[in-house]
Amino acid sequence: MGQLENKVAIVTGAARGLGRAYAEAMAKEGSAVLACDINSCDDTVSAITAAGGRAVKAVVDITDMASCTAMAVQAVNQFGKIDVLVNNAALYGGLKGARFEQLEEAQWDAVMNVNIKGVWQACKAVVDPLRAAGGGSIINISSLAALYGLPYGLDYAMSKAAVIGMTRAMARELGRDHIRVNAVAPSAVMTEGTEEFFGEKFDKAKQVVAQGQVIQRNLETSDLTGTIIYLASDASAFVTGQTHMIDGGAWFL
């Protein structure tokens, strides 16, 4: 029996990269998964079902509250309840880095809308179903950038710092409902999004990141899934309000 047997999880940003890895790992541990993204999750769902897991897809725009509400309704209608939300959807890969005073206002607004408001709205959509299930786990995805600082990426770093603040405040509000809220803050993970973000400087960035860690290798998606499964499972039943750094020892809280 898997660690997430009889759980139902929603994973946002599940079309590729980390979100897809989270969805596949959770399904392997027995969870039913609603894989959500503004892009198609066909490949994610196909991979899960081919491996014998349970998953369905949903096209979701987390900046639209009606879309988030429909996401929660679909999960309940399909699987009967919601136990876990992995708040992974974010703007990252396609962002244009610049000195903070030269960042484009339109990009700034888009980052805040997706990375902060979108996370908040996804939480709003699932909180009543989580209460109805007797509790559950919300896992917000932050970033090492929020604590270490990311030059030429103030918009992204600030949005991920807000996710940590949101996690702490929500954990204090929702404890009485037996809903745990935690954040996961990885360093640069070797995904398509990270390669897009660094562009032609990707190879150099990989080297610099690894050298700044106690464990001097680059972070892979498989290094993160264990923490996600732990936070989604009953093994973390007394853990809430925490930010879990998955960064090879780049930063100590």
C-alpha positions as CSV (number, residue, x, y, z in Angstrom):
1,M,0.0,0.0,0.0
2,G,1.3,3.4,-0.9
3,Q,1.8,6.3,1.4
4,L,-1.1,8.2,-0.2
5,E,-3.6,5.4,-0.5
6,N,-7.2,6.7,-0.6
7,K,-6.0,10.4,-0.9
8,V,-7.2,12.8,-3.5
9,A,-4.8,15.5,-4.6
10,I,-5.0,18.5,-6.9
11,V,-1.7,19.5,-8.5
12,T,-1.5,22.9,-10.4
13,G,1.0,23.5,-13.1
14,A,1.1,19.8,-13.8
15,A,1.6,19.9,-17.6
16,R,5.4,19.6,-17.3
17,G,8.5,19.9,-15.1
18,L,8.0,19.8,-11.3
19,G,4.2,19.8,-11.4
20,R,4.2,16.7,-13.6
21,A,6.8,15.0,-11.4
22,Y,4.7,15.7,-8.3
23,A,1.6,14.4,-9.9
24,E,3.2,11.2,-11.1
25,A,5.0,10.5,-7.8
26,M,1.8,11.1,-5.8
27,A,-0.2,8.8,-8.1
28,K,2.5,6.1,-7.7
29,E,1.9,6.3,-3.9
30,G,-1.8,5.7,-4.4
31,S,-3.3,9.1,-4.6
32,A,-6.0,10.0,-7.2
33,V,-4.8,13.1,-9.0
34,L,-6.5,16.0,-10.7
35,A,-3.7,17.4,-12.9
36,C,-4.3,21.0,-13.6
37,D,-2.6,23.6,-15.9
38,I,-3.4,26.4,-18.2
39,N,-1.8,24.1,-20.8
40,S,-2.7,20.6,-21.7
41,C,-2.0,17.9,-19.1
42,D,-2.6,15.1,-21.6
43,D,1.0,13.7,-21.2
44,T,0.9,13.8,-17.4
45,V,-2.4,11.9,-17.2
46,S,-1.4,9.4,-19.9
47,A,1.9,8.7,-18.0
48,I,0.0,8.2,-14.7
49,T,-2.7,5.9,-16.2
50,A,-0.2,3.9,-18.2
51,A,1.5,3.1,-14.9
52,G,-1.8,2.0,-13.3
53,G,-2.6,5.2,-11.5
54,R,-5.7,7.3,-11.3
55,A,-5.7,10.8,-12.8
56,V,-7.8,13.2,-14.7
57,K,-7.0,16.5,-16.3
58,A,-8.4,20.0,-16.0
59,V,-7.6,23.3,-17.9
60,V,-7.3,25.8,-15.0
61,D,-6.3,29.5,-14.9
62,I,-5.5,30.1,-11.3
63,T,-5.8,33.9,-11.8
64,D,-9.5,33.3,-12.5
65,M,-11.5,32.5,-9.3
66,A,-14.3,30.8,-11.3
67,S,-11.7,28.5,-12.9
68,C,-10.3,27.6,-9.5
69,T,-13.8,26.9,-8.2
70,A,-14.5,24.7,-11.1
71,M,-11.3,22.8,-10.4
72,A,-12.3,22.0,-6.9
73,V,-15.8,21.0,-8.0
74,Q,-14.4,18.7,-10.7
75,A,-12.1,17.0,-8.1
76,V,-15.0,16.4,-5.7
77,N,-17.3,15.2,-8.5
78,Q,-14.7,12.8,-9.9
79,F,-13.1,11.4,-6.8
80,G,-15.6,12.3,-3.9
81,K,-13.3,14.6,-1.9
82,I,-10.1,16.6,-1.8
83,D,-7.3,15.8,0.7
84,V,-4.3,17.7,-0.8
85,L,-3.5,20.8,-2.9
86,V,-0.1,21.2,-4.4
87,N,0.1,24.9,-5.3
88,N,2.8,24.6,-8.0
89,A,1.6,26.8,-10.9
90,A,3.7,29.9,-11.3
91,L,5.4,32.2,-13.8
92,Y,9.1,31.4,-14.0
93,G,10.6,30.0,-17.2
94,G,9.5,32.7,-19.6
95,L,10.4,35.7,-17.4
96,K,12.7,38.3,-18.7
97,G,15.4,39.1,-16.1
98,A,16.6,42.7,-15.6
99,R,17.9,45.0,-12.9
100,F,15.0,45.7,-10.5
101,E,14.5,49.3,-11.8
102,Q,14.3,48.1,-15.4
103,L,11.8,45.3,-14.9
104,E,8.8,45.7,-17.1
105,E,5.7,46.7,-15.3
106,A,3.5,44.3,-17.3
107,Q,5.7,41.4,-16.3
108,W,5.7,42.5,-12.6
109,D,1.9,42.6,-12.5
110,A,1.6,39.2,-14.3
111,V,4.0,37.6,-11.8
112,M,2.1,38.9,-8.8
113,N,-1.2,37.9,-10.3
114,V,-0.2,34.3,-10.9
115,N,2.4,33.6,-8.2
116,I,0.6,35.3,-5.3
117,K,-3.1,35.9,-6.2
118,G,-3.3,32.6,-8.0
119,V,-2.0,30.6,-5.1
120,W,-4.4,32.4,-2.8
121,Q,-7.3,31.7,-5.1
122,A,-6.5,28.0,-5.4
123,C,-6.4,27.8,-1.6
124,K,-9.8,29.5,-1.4
125,A,-11.3,27.1,-3.8
126,V,-10.3,24.0,-1.9
127,V,-10.6,25.1,1.7
128,D,-14.3,24.1,2.1
129,P,-13.8,20.6,0.5
130,L,-10.8,20.1,2.8
131,R,-12.9,21.0,5.8
132,A,-15.6,18.7,4.6
133,A,-13.0,15.9,4.4
134,G,-12.0,16.5,8.0
135,G,-8.8,18.2,7.2
136,G,-5.9,17.8,4.8
137,S,-2.7,19.4,3.5
138,I,-1.9,22.4,1.4
139,I,1.6,22.5,-0.1
140,N,2.7,25.8,-1.5
141,I,5.7,25.9,-3.7
142,S,8.1,28.8,-2.9
143,S,11.7,29.1,-3.9
144,L,15.2,29.5,-2.5
145,A,15.1,32.8,-4.4
146,A,12.8,34.1,-1.6
147,L,15.4,33.7,1.1
148,Y,18.8,33.8,-0.7
149,G,17.9,36.6,-3.1
150,L,17.8,36.4,-6.8
151,P,19.6,39.2,-8.7
152,Y,17.8,40.3,-11.8
153,G,14.7,38.5,-10.7
154,L,13.1,40.7,-8.0
155,D,9.6,40.1,-9.3
156,Y,10.0,36.3,-9.0
157,A,11.9,36.4,-5.7
158,M,9.3,38.8,-4.1
159,S,6.4,36.7,-5.2
160,K,7.9,33.5,-3.7
161,A,8.6,35.4,-0.4
162,A,4.9,36.3,-0.3
163,V,4.1,32.6,-0.7
164,I,6.0,31.9,2.6
165,G,4.2,34.6,4.4
166,M,0.9,33.3,3.1
167,T,1.8,29.8,4.2
168,R,2.5,30.9,7.8
169,A,-0.6,33.1,8.1
170,M,-2.9,30.4,6.6
171,A,-1.4,27.7,8.8
172,R,-2.4,29.7,11.9
173,E,-6.0,30.2,10.6
174,L,-6.6,26.6,9.5
175,G,-5.1,24.6,12.3
176,R,-8.4,24.3,14.0
177,D,-9.8,22.8,10.9
178,H,-7.0,20.2,10.8
179,I,-5.7,21.6,7.6
180,R,-1.9,21.8,7.5
181,V,-0.2,24.4,5.3
182,N,3.4,24.1,4.5
183,A,5.8,25.5,1.8
184,V,8.6,23.9,-0.1
185,A,11.5,26.1,-1.3
186,P,13.7,24.4,-3.8
187,S,16.9,25.8,-5.4
188,A,17.1,25.8,-9.2
189,V,15.7,22.5,-10.4
190,M,16.9,21.1,-13.7
191,T,13.6,21.5,-15.6
192,E,12.6,23.1,-18.9
193,G,11.5,26.2,-17.0
194,T,14.9,26.7,-15.4
195,E,16.6,26.3,-18.7
196,E,14.3,28.9,-20.2
197,F,14.9,31.3,-17.3
198,F,18.7,31.2,-17.6
199,G,18.8,30.9,-21.4
200,E,22.3,30.9,-22.8
201,K,23.7,31.2,-19.2
202,F,22.1,27.9,-18.2
203,D,25.3,25.9,-18.1
204,K,27.2,28.5,-16.1
205,A,24.2,28.9,-13.7
206,K,24.1,25.2,-13.1
207,Q,27.8,25.3,-12.1
208,V,27.4,28.3,-9.8
209,V,24.3,26.9,-8.1
210,A,26.0,23.6,-7.4
211,Q,29.1,25.2,-6.0
212,G,27.1,27.2,-3.5
213,Q,25.6,24.1,-1.9
214,V,26.9,21.7,0.7
215,I,25.8,18.9,-1.6
216,Q,27.5,20.0,-4.8
217,R,25.3,18.7,-7.5
218,N,22.3,20.1,-9.3
219,L,18.8,19.5,-7.9
220,E,16.6,17.1,-10.0
221,T,12.9,16.7,-9.8
222,S,13.3,13.3,-8.0
223,D,15.0,15.1,-5.1
224,L,11.7,17.0,-4.4
225,T,9.0,14.4,-4.7
226,G,9.9,12.7,-1.4
227,T,9.2,15.9,0.5
228,I,5.9,16.5,-1.4
229,I,4.8,12.9,-0.6
230,Y,5.7,13.4,3.1
231,L,3.8,16.6,3.4
232,A,0.8,15.1,1.6
233,S,0.8,12.0,3.8
234,D,-0.3,11.4,7.4
235,A,3.4,11.1,8.3
236,S,3.5,14.9,8.6
237,A,0.2,15.2,10.6
238,F,1.9,17.5,13.2
239,V,3.8,19.7,10.7
240,T,2.4,23.0,9.6
241,G,3.5,26.5,8.9
242,Q,7.0,25.4,7.9
243,T,9.1,26.2,4.9
244,H,11.1,23.1,3.8
245,M,14.3,24.1,2.0
246,I,15.3,21.5,-0.7
247,D,18.5,23.1,-1.8
248,G,21.4,20.9,-1.1
249,G,22.4,23.0,1.9
250,A,22.6,26.4,0.1
251,W,20.7,28.1,2.9
252,F,20.1,27.2,6.5
253,L,16.9,28.5,8.2
